[in-house]
C-alpha cells in the first residue's frame, strides 16, 4: 500500500526536477545563438541591424560557381546532402554567418512563361541547409556574359544567365584575341547586342525576367517556414550589370541613372508583391565602376542617382585586376593597398543613404598569379575591416566594418564534369570548370573531406558578428603572410607579442543582447582585455556592458602585464 502511494510522488518529483534542469539549461545554453541567428535584419542608420538593435556584419562566401554550370542544372551543389556538408564545413572552417546564394533565370524559366518549380524546389532545399545552420542567406540572380546560349560549342568562352529563348537571333559570337573572359562584355558583338536589348526591353525580355524573378521569390517565401525566412536577408537583382553598348551621347553614369536604376525600382516593386517588403534589394552599380585597370574602368557607382534609402543596399564587387594580370602589379599586395578603394565604397553607400556590402571579392587560388593570393586576400579583408592601414590604425582608427562574401565556395572544385557549351568534346573538370577560373576557397581531399585551398588564418577571422550599439573602430591582425599592424602602445605590444589580435571600440546601447565576435579556431581560449564583461561560448566571444564607449582587445594567452596594457588602452580609447 505504501509503495503504491509513494511511487507516483517520487516519479512526479523526478519529473519536476528534470523540468527544472531543462529550463535552467535553456537559460544558460540557448540564448547566445537565439539572440543572433533567429533575428531578422533591417538597414538602419547606415548599417544592418537585428531585432535587438545590434549592428550586424555579414561575412561568408558565394555558393557557388557550380550554379553557373549545366552539370547540376544550375544548382550550387550536386545534391542537398552535398549542400548540407558544405554549410557545416563552411561554418566550422571559417565562422561564416552569411552566404550569397546563386540562382539563374535560364533554369527558372526554360520556356517562356513556364516556371520550373522543380528547380526552385531544389534551390530552396539547398538554401535551407544553410539556414538550418543559422547561416543567413541573400539570393543572387546571377549572369555572366548574358547567357551560355550565345556561345558556339567550340568557343573559348561561355556564359550563364538568360534562357535559350531569350538569347536567339544574335550574330555569331567571337571575342577575338581576348586574354580574359570578362573582355567579352565589351568585345563580343553577340554579348553586347543581347545585353543592350535586355536593358531596352526588346520583345519584352526584361519584363519576362522580372516576372520570372517574382515567381521565384514567391516560391522561396512560401516554401520556407517563417523562422527560416527571417534568415533571408535580401536579394541581388542581377549580377554585374553592364550596358553592352551605349546610346549616342549616353555616358556610363547616365546609363546607370536612366536604365539601371529604373530596372531596380521595377525589381523592388516585384519583391514587394512577392512578400519581400521587409527585405532590401542589394543593388550593384555598373560592373566596371571601381575596376583598377584603367582601360577597363568606367565612371559609375550610381553617382547620378538620388539617395537609395534603407530599402536598398549599395552592393559592390572588388577584384584586383592589376594583380590578376601578373604584369600590371608584379609584386604582392601591401599594407593599406585597398584602403582607398574600400573607402570609396563606404562613401558611396553613405551618400546614397544606406549601408554597403561587397558581395564578390577574391583572387585565384591556383595557377598564374596565385602566389599573390595570401597578400591580396589579407589586404581585402583589411579594407573591409577598417578605414586605415595597419601602420596608421592606432592614430586614426574610426570607421565602419563592411560586410562581404568571398568568391567562392565550391566543394566540386577540380571534380567537375561540365560539357562546355554542351560540347561532349570539351569536358571541363579542372578548377571551377568556368572559363578556366580557380577561385574556390574549398575542395575535397582524397578522402572526400572539405579542406581549404587558402590559408585558414586569412579566412577564419575575428570579426564583429553583432555589436550592441555602434562600432567606432575595429581591426584584426591575422599574422598571415606578413604583419602589418604597428602597435604604438608599449605594454600592449609586449602583451600581444607575435600572436594574432583584434581590437574593437564601440558605443554600447546598454541592451541585454551581447556584442558577439567570431573567434577563429586558433583563439578559442583567448586573453580578453575589455571594459565589458566577457565570456566564450563555442566560437563566440560575448561582451556585455552598460551604455557608453567600450573596448576589447582579444589575443592569445600571454605572460605580459595585463594591468599595464589595460591602462594604456583605457587612456588611448578615450583620447580620439
KEVO-171084 format. One line per field, with one value per residue (C-alpha): residue in three letters; x, y, z. Coordinates in nm, 2 decimals. Layout:
<nukols>
residu Ala:...
u X:...
v Y:...
w Z:...
</nukols>
This chain:
<nukols>
residu Unk:Unk:Unk:Unk:Unk:Unk:Unk:Unk:Unk:Unk:Unk:Unk:Unk:Unk:Unk:Unk:Unk:Unk:Unk:Unk:Unk:Unk:Unk:Unk:Unk:Unk:Unk:Unk:Unk:Unk:Unk:Unk:Unk:Unk:Unk:Unk:Unk:Unk:Unk:Unk:Unk:Unk:Unk:Unk:Unk:Unk:Unk:Unk:Unk:Unk:Unk:Unk:Unk:Unk:Unk:Unk:Unk:Unk:Unk:Unk:Unk:Unk:Unk:Unk:Unk:Unk:Unk:Unk:Unk:Unk:Unk:Unk:Unk:Unk:Unk:Unk:Unk:Unk:Unk:Unk:Unk:Unk:Unk:Unk:Unk:Unk:Unk:Unk:Unk:Unk:Unk:Unk:Unk:Unk:Unk:Unk:Unk:Unk:Unk:Unk:Unk:Unk:Unk:Unk:Unk:Unk:Unk:Unk:Unk:Unk:Unk:Unk:Unk:Unk:Unk:Unk:Unk:Unk:Unk:Unk:Unk:Unk:Unk:Unk:Unk:Unk:Unk:Unk:Unk:Unk:Unk:Unk:Unk:Unk:Unk:Unk:Unk:Unk:Unk:Unk:Unk:Unk:Unk:Unk:Unk:Unk:Unk:Unk:Unk:Unk:Unk:Unk:Unk:Unk:Unk:Unk:Unk:Unk:Unk:Unk:Unk:Unk:Unk:Unk:Unk:Unk:Unk:Unk:Unk:Unk:Unk:Unk:Unk:Unk:Unk:Unk:Unk:Unk:Unk:Unk:Unk:Unk:Unk:Unk:Unk:Unk:Unk:Unk:Unk:Unk:Unk:Unk:Unk:Unk:Unk:Unk:Unk:Unk:Unk:Unk:Unk:Unk:Unk:Unk:Unk:Unk:Unk:Unk:Unk:Unk:Unk:Unk:Unk:Unk:Unk:Unk:Unk:Unk:Unk:Unk:Unk:Unk:Unk:Unk:Unk:Unk:Unk:Unk:Unk:Unk:Unk:Unk:Unk:Unk:Unk:Unk:Unk:Unk:Unk:Unk:Unk:Unk:Unk:Unk:Unk:Unk:Unk:Unk:Unk:Unk:Unk:Unk:Unk:Unk:Unk:Unk:Unk:Unk:Unk:Unk:Unk:Unk:Unk:Unk:Unk:Unk:Unk:Unk:Unk:Unk:Unk:Unk:Unk:Unk:Unk:Unk:Unk:Unk:Unk:Unk:Unk:Unk:Unk:Unk:Unk:Unk:Unk:Unk:Unk:Unk:Unk:Unk:Unk:Unk:Unk:Unk:Unk:Unk:Unk:Unk:Unk:Unk:Unk:Unk:Unk:Unk:Unk:Unk:Unk:Unk:Unk:Unk:Unk:Unk:Unk:Unk:Unk:Unk:Unk:Unk:Unk:Unk:Unk:Unk:Unk:Unk:Unk:Unk:Unk:Unk:Unk:Unk:Unk:Unk:Unk:Unk:Unk:Unk:Unk:Unk:Unk:Unk:Unk:Unk:Unk:Unk:Unk:Unk:Unk:Unk:Unk:Unk:Unk:Unk:Unk:Unk:Unk:Unk:Unk:Unk:Unk:Unk:Unk:Unk:Unk:Unk:Unk:Unk:Unk:Unk:Unk:Unk:Unk:Unk:Unk:Unk:Unk:Unk:Unk:Unk:Unk:Unk:Unk:Unk:Unk:Unk:Unk:Unk:Unk:Unk:Unk:Unk:Unk:Unk:Unk:Unk:Unk:Unk:Unk:Unk:Unk:Unk:Unk:Unk:Unk:Unk:Unk:Unk:Unk:Unk:Unk:Unk:Unk:Unk:Unk:Unk:Unk:Unk:Unk:Unk:Unk:Unk:Unk:Unk:Unk:Unk:Unk:Unk:Unk:Unk:Unk:Unk:Unk:Unk:Unk:Unk:Unk:Unk:Unk:Unk:Unk:Unk:Unk:Unk:Unk:Unk:Unk:Unk:Unk:Unk:Unk:Unk:Unk:Unk:Unk:Unk:Unk:Unk:Unk:Unk:Unk:Unk:Unk:Unk:Unk:Unk:Unk:Unk:Unk:Unk:Unk:Unk:Unk:Unk:Unk:Unk:Unk:Unk:Unk:Unk:Unk:Unk:Unk:Unk:Unk:Unk:Unk:Unk:Unk:Unk:Unk:Unk:Unk:Unk:Unk:Unk:Unk:Unk:Unk:Unk:Unk:Unk:Unk:Unk:Unk:Unk:Unk:Unk:Unk:Unk:Unk:Unk:Unk:Unk:Unk:Unk:Unk:Unk:Unk:Unk:Unk:Unk:Unk:Unk:Unk:Unk:Unk:Unk:Unk:Unk:Unk:Unk:Unk:Unk:Unk:Unk:Unk:Unk:Unk:Unk:Unk:Unk:Unk:Unk:Unk:Unk:Unk:Unk:Unk:Unk:Unk:Unk:Unk:Unk:Unk:Unk:Unk:Unk:Unk:Unk:Unk:Unk:Unk:Unk:Unk:Unk:Unk:Unk:Unk:Unk:Unk:Unk:Unk:Unk:Unk:Unk
u 0.00:0.27:0.46:0.15:0.11:0.47:0.59:0.37:0.50:0.86:0.80:0.64:0.93:1.18:0.98:0.97:1.34:1.40:1.18:1.37:1.71:1.59:1.46:1.79:1.99:1.77:1.86:2.24:2.29:2.05:2.03:2.37:2.25:1.89:1.96:2.15:2.07:1.69:1.67:1.56:1.78:1.69:1.90:1.90:2.13:2.38:2.42:2.25:2.07:1.89:1.57:1.78:1.92:2.26:2.48:2.54:2.83:2.77:3.07:3.10:3.11:2.93:2.77:2.87:3.03:2.86:2.54:2.68:2.71:2.47:2.63:2.38:2.11:2.21:2.21:2.51:2.56:2.54:2.27:2.11:2.34:2.64:2.49:2.45:2.81:2.92:2.72:2.86:3.22:3.20:3.08:3.33:3.63:3.56:3.29:3.08:2.74:2.60:2.62:2.53:2.32:2.32:2.02:1.97:1.70:1.77:1.67:1.38:1.21:1.35:1.04:0.89:0.61:0.68:0.83:1.03:0.91:1.11:1.43:1.30:1.23:1.60:1.71:1.50:1.62:1.98:1.92:1.77:2.08:2.24:1.95:1.94:2.30:2.19:2.37:2.19:2.13:2.08:1.98:2.16:2.01:2.34:2.45:2.79:2.81:2.43:2.38:2.56:2.33:2.50:2.82:2.93:3.01:3.38:3.41:3.69:3.44:3.09:2.84:2.54:2.21:1.94:1.75:1.79:1.47:1.59:1.93:1.83:1.88:2.21:2.53:2.79:2.99:3.36:3.58:3.88:4.22:4.08:4.31:4.03:3.67:3.55:3.66:3.35:3.14:3.28:3.43:3.18:2.92:2.66:2.71:2.69:2.38:2.19:2.28:2.17:1.84:1.78:1.81:1.59:1.33:1.33:1.05:0.96:1.27:1.32:0.95:0.99:1.29:1.13:0.81:1.02:1.22:0.90:0.77:1.10:1.07:0.72:0.82:1.11:0.90:0.61:0.85:1.03:0.89:0.86:1.16:1.38:1.25:1.38:1.73:1.69:1.84:1.75:1.81:2.07:1.85:2.12:2.49:2.74:2.52:2.67:2.51:2.65:2.68:2.56:2.32:2.45:2.56:2.50:2.76:2.81:2.67:2.37:2.31:2.30:2.05:1.82:1.82:1.98:1.80:1.45:1.51:1.60:1.28:1.08:1.25:1.19:0.82:0.82:0.99:0.71:0.44:0.61:0.60:0.96:0.87:1.09:1.40:1.63:1.74:2.12:2.18:2.50:2.64:2.80:3.04:3.35:3.30:3.58:3.80:4.17:4.28:4.24:4.15:3.86:3.73:3.42:3.27:2.98:2.89:2.53:2.67:2.38:2.12:1.91:1.95:1.85:1.73:1.71:1.51:1.83:2.19:2.48:2.63:2.99:3.23:3.61:3.88:4.24:4.27:4.63:4.72:4.54:4.72:5.06:5.21:5.04:5.13:5.44:5.47:5.25:4.97:5.09:4.96:4.67:4.68:4.29:4.21:4.11:3.91:3.70:3.68:3.51:3.26:3.18:3.15:2.91:2.68:2.68:2.59:2.31:2.16:2.22:2.48:2.72:2.82:3.10:2.92:3.22:3.59:3.88:4.19:4.28:4.39:4.58:4.77:4.92:4.94:4.81:5.14:4.97:4.66:4.76:4.86:4.56:4.31:4.47:4.46:4.10:3.99:4.19:3.99:3.66:3.75:3.89:3.95:4.32:4.64:4.79:5.07:4.83:4.53:4.60:4.63:4.32:4.10:3.75:3.53:3.26:3.31:3.19:3.00:3.14:3.11:3.43:3.41:3.35:3.27:3.26:3.32:3.31:3.62:3.85:3.60:3.35:3.23:3.10:3.03:3.14:2.86:2.71:3.01:3.09:3.44:3.51:3.46:3.58:3.70:3.97:3.91:3.58:3.50:3.40:3.63:3.94:3.88:4.03:3.87:3.71:3.83:3.75:3.79:3.76:4.06:4.13:3.90:3.62:3.65:3.63:3.96:4.06:4.26:4.37:4.54:4.29:4.44:4.31:3.96:3.88:3.89:3.78:3.50:3.21:2.91:2.68:2.76:2.53:2.53:2.76:3.11:3.36:3.67:3.78:4.10:4.23:4.59:4.59:4.97:4.93:5.17:5.31:5.24:5.10:4.97:5.21:5.11:5.24:5.14:5.45:5.27:5.00:5.27:5.45:5.13:5.03:5.38:5.36:5.01:4.71:4.49:4.18:4.07:3.72:3.58:3.21:2.94:2.73:2.35:2.34:2.09:2.05:2.18:2.56:2.82:2.94:3.27:3.35:3.66:3.88:4.00:4.34:4.18:3.90:4.06:4.16:4.30:4.04:4.12:3.79:3.58:3.29:3.23:3.33:3.25:3.34:3.06:3.18:3.33:3.18:3.31:3.02:3.07:2.81:2.83:2.63:2.58:2.87:3.21:3.36:3.67:3.80:4.14:4.14:4.46:4.63:4.71:5.02:5.27:5.27:5.15:4.77:4.71:4.96:4.83:4.47:4.58:4.73:4.42:4.19:4.39:4.40:4.04:3.90:4.16:4.02
v 0.00:0.25:0.16:0.22:0.57:0.69:0.57:0.83:1.10:1.00:0.99:1.33:1.47:1.33:1.48:1.81:1.81:1.72:2.00:2.25:2.12:2.15:2.50:2.61:2.46:2.65:2.97:2.90:2.74:2.86:3.25:3.32:3.15:3.25:3.62:3.64:3.37:3.39:3.77:3.94:4.22:4.57:4.85:5.13:5.43:5.31:4.96:4.62:4.59:4.30:4.30:4.38:4.70:4.54:4.63:4.32:4.23:3.96:3.75:3.44:3.31:3.29:2.95:2.85:2.87:2.53:2.73:2.88:2.53:2.29:1.99:2.00:2.20:2.54:2.44:2.54:2.19:1.84:1.74:1.86:1.63:1.80:2.14:2.03:1.91:2.23:2.45:2.27:2.28:2.64:2.73:2.51:2.62:2.99:3.10:3.23:3.38:3.46:3.34:3.48:3.21:3.19:3.10:3.15:3.28:3.01:2.74:2.93:2.99:2.75:2.80:3.15:3.18:2.84:2.84:2.53:2.48:2.16:2.37:2.61:2.32:2.23:2.59:2.60:2.27:2.36:2.71:2.56:2.36:2.70:2.84:2.51:2.60:2.95:3.10:3.39:3.39:3.66:3.55:3.65:3.63:3.55:3.62:3.64:3.75:3.74:3.37:3.05:3.00:3.29:3.08:2.84:2.48:2.53:2.88:2.96:3.10:3.06:3.25:3.19:3.37:3.41:3.11:3.00:3.16:3.50:3.46:3.37:3.57:3.73:3.74:3.47:3.54:3.60:3.79:3.79:3.77:3.83:3.75:3.73:3.61:3.95:4.12:3.96:4.22:4.49:4.30:4.02:4.15:3.88:3.96:4.34:4.32:4.08:4.28:4.61:4.45:4.34:4.70:4.83:4.56:4.44:4.19:4.23:4.03:4.24:4.21:3.83:3.83:4.05:3.84:3.51:3.66:3.75:3.39:3.26:3.49:3.38:3.02:3.06:3.26:3.01:2.71:2.85:2.84:3.19:3.15:3.05:3.32:3.56:3.45:3.55:3.90:4.02:3.99:4.09:4.16:4.10:4.02:4.26:4.48:4.64:4.83:4.62:4.94:5.29:5.50:5.81:6.07:5.84:5.81:5.52:5.73:5.84:5.47:5.39:5.67:5.62:5.24:5.06:5.24:5.21:4.84:4.82:5.01:4.76:4.48:4.64:4.66:4.29:4.20:4.38:4.20:3.86:3.93:4.05:4.40:4.39:4.27:4.51:4.49:4.45:4.67:4.68:4.97:4.94:4.65:4.85:5.15:5.05:4.85:4.93:4.86:5.20:5.09:4.88:5.13:5.35:5.61:5.47:5.39:5.53:5.88:6.05:5.85:6.01:5.86:5.49:5.48:5.18:4.95:4.92:4.82:4.95:4.63:4.64:4.38:4.41:4.23:4.35:4.33:4.45:4.17:3.91:4.03:3.95:4.23:4.55:4.46:4.23:4.22:4.13:4.34:4.56:4.72:4.96:4.88:4.87:5.13:5.39:5.15:5.04:5.39:5.48:5.20:5.33:5.69:5.59:5.40:5.69:5.93:5.70:5.68:5.31:5.05:4.86:4.51:4.37:4.06:3.94:3.96:3.72:3.60:3.28:3.00:2.81:2.89:3.21:3.49:3.26:3.34:3.68:3.52:3.54:3.91:4.01:3.84:3.98:4.33:4.29:4.18:4.47:4.70:4.55:4.57:4.92:5.25:5.29:5.09:4.89:5.13:5.42:5.25:5.34:5.71:5.72:5.42:5.54:5.36:5.11:4.74:4.63:4.31:4.08:3.75:3.59:3.43:3.14:2.81:2.50:2.15:2.03:2.23:2.02:1.74:1.88:1.72:2.01:1.99:2.34:2.49:2.14:2.01:1.65:1.70:1.98:1.83:2.06:1.90:2.14:2.42:2.60:2.45:2.80:2.99:2.85:3.01:2.89:3.08:2.82:2.85:2.49:2.15:1.78:1.59:1.23:1.10:1.33:1.57:1.95:2.13:2.49:2.59:2.91:2.99:2.94:3.22:3.46:3.34:3.22:3.56:3.75:3.98:4.16:3.95:4.17:4.49:4.61:4.97:5.13:5.02:5.31:5.12:4.76:4.59:4.23:4.13:3.77:3.74:3.56:3.63:3.94:4.16:4.50:4.62:4.85:4.89:5.21:5.12:4.95:4.74:4.63:4.54:4.33:4.16:4.06:3.96:3.77:3.64:3.74:4.00:4.21:4.55:4.68:5.01:5.06:5.29:5.04:5.08:4.90:4.64:4.29:4.13:4.10:4.21:3.90:3.84:3.53:3.35:3.16:2.81:2.95:3.18:2.97:3.02:3.39:3.65:3.93:4.28:4.47:4.73:4.48:4.15:3.87:3.50:3.25:3.02:2.78:3.00:3.33:3.59:3.76:4.11:4.26:4.62:4.92:5.21:5.42:5.38:5.03:4.85:4.50:4.36:3.99:3.79:3.46:3.40:3.59:3.63:4.01:4.27:4.27:4.56:4.78:4.70:4.77:5.10:5.20:5.10:5.29:5.60:5.55:5.47:5.79:6.01:6.02
w 0.00:0.09:-0.23:-0.44:-0.29:-0.27:-0.62:-0.80:-0.57:-0.64:-1.01:-1.00:-0.81:-1.06:-1.35:-1.17:-1.11:-1.48:-1.60:-1.38:-1.51:-1.87:-1.80:-1.65:-1.93:-2.18:-2.00:-1.99:-2.33:-2.60:-2.57:-2.74:-3.07:-3.05:-2.99:-3.31:-3.56:-3.53:-3.56:-3.88:-4.02:-4.14:-4.28:-4.02:-3.98:-4.25:-4.11:-4.09:-3.75:-3.59:-3.38:-3.07:-3.22:-3.28:-3.57:-3.77:-4.01:-4.27:-4.36:-4.57:-4.93:-5.26:-5.31:-5.56:-5.90:-5.98:-6.02:-6.34:-6.49:-6.66:-6.48:-6.19:-6.37:-6.23:-5.86:-5.64:-5.52:-5.66:-5.40:-5.09:-4.89:-5.06:-4.97:-4.61:-4.58:-4.74:-4.50:-4.19:-4.33:-4.41:-4.06:-3.90:-4.11:-4.15:-3.90:-4.19:-4.08:-4.43:-4.79:-5.13:-5.29:-5.67:-5.89:-6.26:-6.49:-6.75:-6.51:-6.36:-6.69:-6.95:-7.17:-7.20:-6.95:-6.79:-6.44:-6.34:-5.98:-5.95:-6.00:-5.74:-5.50:-5.54:-5.48:-5.16:-5.03:-5.07:-4.93:-4.62:-4.54:-4.46:-4.26:-4.07:-3.95:-3.85:-4.16:-4.32:-4.70:-4.96:-5.31:-5.63:-5.97:-6.15:-6.50:-6.68:-7.05:-7.06:-7.15:-7.22:-7.52:-7.71:-7.74:-8.00:-7.90:-7.99:-7.83:-7.59:-7.35:-7.21:-7.01:-6.79:-6.71:-6.98:-7.12:-7.48:-7.59:-7.47:-7.64:-8.00:-8.32:-8.24:-8.46:-8.43:-8.12:-8.10:-7.86:-8.08:-7.91:-7.56:-7.27:-7.01:-7.04:-6.90:-7.22:-7.39:-7.21:-7.44:-7.74:-7.82:-8.06:-7.96:-7.59:-7.63:-7.86:-7.63:-7.32:-7.49:-7.59:-7.23:-7.09:-7.37:-7.31:-7.67:-7.73:-7.36:-7.25:-6.93:-6.85:-6.86:-6.64:-6.37:-6.38:-6.35:-6.06:-5.89:-5.92:-5.78:-5.48:-5.42:-5.44:-5.19:-4.94:-4.94:-4.91:-4.61:-4.25:-4.11:-3.87:-4.16:-4.39:-4.12:-4.20:-4.57:-4.57:-4.92:-5.30:-5.55:-5.86:-6.12:-6.10:-6.26:-6.47:-6.79:-7.07:-7.35:-7.56:-7.50:-7.70:-7.88:-7.63:-7.33:-7.06:-6.82:-6.53:-6.74:-6.82:-6.45:-6.39:-6.69:-6.74:-6.45:-6.17:-6.32:-6.35:-5.98:-5.89:-6.10:-5.93:-5.59:-5.67:-5.77:-5.44:-5.25:-5.45:-5.37:-5.00:-4.96:-4.84:-4.54:-4.73:-4.90:-5.27:-5.29:-5.60:-5.79:-5.99:-6.33:-6.31:-6.41:-6.18:-5.94:-6.18:-6.11:-6.47:-6.63:-6.98:-6.84:-6.58:-6.65:-6.41:-6.21:-5.85:-5.90:-5.88:-6.06:-5.87:-5.59:-5.24:-5.24:-4.88:-4.65:-4.88:-5.09:-5.01:-5.21:-5.34:-5.48:-5.61:-5.58:-5.77:-5.82:-6.20:-6.18:-5.95:-6.17:-6.48:-6.33:-6.54:-6.41:-6.05:-6.04:-5.66:-5.37:-5.21:-4.92:-4.61:-4.69:-5.06:-5.09:-4.82:-5.07:-5.28:-4.98:-4.85:-5.18:-5.13:-4.78:-4.91:-5.19:-4.95:-4.71:-4.99:-5.11:-4.76:-4.69:-4.60:-4.82:-4.89:-5.11:-5.25:-5.45:-5.40:-5.42:-5.62:-5.80:-5.56:-5.83:-6.14:-6.27:-6.01:-5.73:-5.54:-5.47:-5.31:-4.94:-4.97:-5.18:-4.95:-4.64:-4.79:-4.90:-4.55:-4.41:-4.63:-4.52:-4.15:-4.12:-4.29:-4.22:-4.30:-4.01:-3.98:-3.90:-3.75:-3.39:-3.47:-3.69:-3.62:-3.68:-3.94:-4.01:-4.09:-4.43:-4.49:-4.76:-4.94:-5.09:-5.43:-5.38:-5.20:-5.43:-5.30:-5.66:-5.73:-5.95:-5.97:-6.23:-6.54:-6.74:-7.11:-7.21:-7.42:-7.44:-7.63:-7.54:-7.68:-7.43:-7.09:-6.81:-6.49:-6.37:-6.12:-6.13:-6.48:-6.59:-6.82:-6.66:-6.33:-6.00:-5.71:-5.48:-5.12:-5.06:-5.23:-5.12:-5.02:-5.13:-4.85:-4.96:-4.67:-4.73:-4.69:-4.76:-5.06:-4.89:-4.56:-4.28:-4.08:-4.35:-4.39:-4.03:-3.88:-3.57:-3.69:-3.51:-3.59:-3.38:-3.19:-2.92:-3.03:-3.29:-3.40:-3.38:-3.48:-3.55:-3.67:-3.68:-3.74:-3.86:-3.87:-4.20:-4.48:-4.31:-4.00:-4.10:-3.76:-3.58:-3.21:-3.06:-2.70:-2.55:-2.29:-2.54:-2.79:-2.53:-2.42:-2.77:-2.89:-3.21:-3.16:-3.37:-3.21:-3.26:-3.12:-3.12:-2.98:-2.98:-2.83:-2.63:-2.62:-2.28:-2.41:-2.28:-2.61:-2.61:-2.85:-3.04:-3.20:-3.40:-3.27:-3.51:-3.42:-3.31:-3.05:-2.89:-2.54:-2.58:-2.35:-2.34:-2.20:-2.21:-2.04:-2.08:-1.91:-2.14:-2.19:-2.46:-2.59:-2.86:-3.13:-3.00:-2.76:-2.58:-2.44:-2.21:-2.07:-1.98:-2.21:-2.33:-2.50:-2.46:-2.58:-2.61:-2.70:-2.80:-2.83:-2.73:-2.36:-2.26:-1.98:-2.04:-1.79:-1.84:-1.60:-1.76:-2.11:-2.00:-1.85:-2.19:-2.38:-2.14:-2.19:-2.57:-2.64:-2.48:-2.65:-3.00
</nukols>
